[in-house]
């Protein structure tokens, strides 16, 4: 069973930055195709970004040009760099492995002055 563990969430002011990390146990293939989702209270999880086996990234329109997804295979970790954060980015963020179907436990991001 692959475990995904997110970290890096917290409270930040509008316009600030955070970097989320998602570390995986198990084989390197478990992070070969990864997604980030976010969830607002009472809402379904929504897609934020993905990185494919070839390193191709894809972003939701709401975060494109502000968020950057990257991967460090040696550390079995993917990173979501979030810049120019807005109050509407406030949510619980989850990483997901398309290879294993595993989800992380989520990390809270709060953007507020």
C-alpha positions in Angstrom: 0.0 0.0 0.0 1.5 3.3 -1.1 1.2 6.1 1.3 1.2 9.7 0.3 2.0 12.4 2.9 1.4 16.1 2.2 3.0 18.9 4.0 3.6 22.6 3.6 0.1 24.0 4.1 -0.6 26.9 6.4 -1.8 30.5 6.7 -0.5 33.1 4.3 -1.5 36.6 3.3 -3.0 37.4 -0.1 -0.2 37.7 -2.7 2.0 35.3 -0.7 3.5 32.0 -1.5 3.5 28.4 -0.2 5.1 25.2 -1.4 3.2 22.0 -0.8 5.0 18.7 -0.8 3.7 15.2 -1.3 6.1 12.4 -0.4 5.4 8.8 -1.4 6.4 5.5 0.1 6.9 2.5 -2.1 8.3 2.3 -5.6 9.3 5.3 -7.8 6.5 4.4 -10.2 4.0 5.5 -7.6 4.7 9.1 -8.3 5.1 8.8 -12.1 1.7 10.4 -12.7 0.5 12.7 -10.0 -2.4 15.1 -9.4 -3.2 17.8 -6.9 -6.8 18.5 -6.0 -8.4 20.9 -3.6 -11.6 20.8 -1.7 -13.8 23.6 -0.4 -16.1 22.9 2.6 -19.2 21.1 1.4 -17.9 20.8 -2.2 -16.5 18.1 -4.4 -12.7 17.9 -4.8 -11.6 19.9 -7.9 -8.6 19.3 -10.1 -5.7 21.7 -9.6 -2.7 20.3 -11.5 -1.1 17.2 -12.8 2.3 16.0 -13.9 2.6 13.1 -16.2 5.2 10.3 -16.6 7.1 12.5 -19.2 7.0 15.6 -17.0 4.2 17.3 -18.9 2.2 19.5 -16.5 -1.4 20.5 -16.8 -3.2 23.2 -14.7 -6.7 24.3 -13.9 -7.4 27.7 -15.5 -7.8 29.2 -12.0 -4.2 28.5 -11.1 -2.4 28.6 -14.4 0.6 30.9 -14.3 0.5 31.1 -10.5 1.1 27.5 -9.5 3.9 25.2 -10.6 4.1 21.5 -10.2 7.4 19.6 -10.2 8.8 16.2 -9.2 12.0 15.0 -7.6 12.2 11.3 -8.3 15.2 10.8 -6.0 13.1 12.0 -3.1 9.9 10.4 -4.3 8.3 13.8 -3.9 6.2 16.2 -5.9 6.0 19.8 -5.1 3.2 22.4 -5.8 4.7 25.9 -5.7 1.8 28.3 -5.2 2.5 32.0 -5.8 0.2 35.1 -5.9 -2.2 33.3 -3.6 -5.8 34.6 -3.4 -8.4 34.1 -0.7 -10.3 31.8 -3.1 -7.3 29.4 -3.0 -8.3 28.6 0.6 -9.0 24.9 0.7 -7.7 21.5 1.7 -5.2 20.3 -0.8 -4.8 16.6 -1.7 -2.2 14.8 -3.8 -3.2 11.7 -5.7 -1.3 9.0 -7.5 -2.9 7.9 -10.8 -0.8 4.8 -10.8 -1.9 3.5 -7.4 -5.1 5.4 -6.8 -3.8 6.5 -3.4 -4.7 9.8 -1.8 -2.8 11.8 0.8 -4.5 13.0 4.0 -4.8 16.6 2.8 -3.2 19.8 4.0 -5.0 23.0 4.8 -4.1 26.2 2.9 -5.6 29.4 4.2 -5.1 32.7 2.4 -6.3 35.6 4.6 -5.1 38.9 5.8 
